[in-house]
């Protein structure tokens, strides 16, 4: 998926990899200790995927917009893989600490020995750097605590003498009414005069957006950790050039969570489910919600057994209803019985299956209206 927009100013082309919210060393408390350890290992593997993608695309810099780590207690194997993957890059890595991994003199950003190509925005005020061989000015700021005041308020990029782009790395919340995690308003984005603002904090990917001359986006988290973080997760490849700013979403090969509604009414439940989940892998987590009217309610225990091993995690919910025999009321000396008698006569005289289906629906909805005092529910 690639989005783009025009740029009025002439800038030298630069390509960036933008990621955020890796949350390395998450607890995965709902998992067994063994499964949680596997999930954390999978998180670390994403670092090497980012490194491989950055080299393959020839980016000028990797931007990590906060919450790289879940908290301050970063495991030794996580520090090892962080340094191994990012230190192998031939380009710089710029990181703006977020609310889960804020900067302090005792934080992992100081206690861990970082590769020479990794730069941390440590200050509580916006700063900027220029790096040899990279045609851009990079601005950034780091959380100093779990919560943060507005960090972009009142900021405008200083004048520059060349046509290189201005790029900001920042963790913050652009949602209306946000207050605790560096709230960022559209007016502040407008006035900062950046070419691109690389945001972190919101785990759902956003489209490339623009206010004034400033483009901005959230890449979302790099991997889902629960059924509140659905779909493919990954990173953005940002290209800034004379022809515009573009954002290409590139999915990573992490665990994917999906909630899928499957109508099994009048169908073989297993076949319907297999068709619905054909794009998901054994590494994914799936919540299946069975819906529809059925002659016989599905055997969820048997279905679960048939799907055993198909997913990393399977949740199965049965929301089907038993199909009602609407014609059972024929011959009764009631309003419902008279109504059904008339429809049944029409049903038998119908010349097509499609018309018979319409009559059957009329029976269902008509009975619902009669039985609920004239109100359809």
Order of alpha helices (4+ residues) and beta strands (2+ residues): beta-beta-alpha-beta-alpha-beta-alpha-beta-beta-beta-beta-alpha-beta-beta-beta-beta-beta-beta-alpha-beta-beta-alpha-beta-beta-alpha-alpha
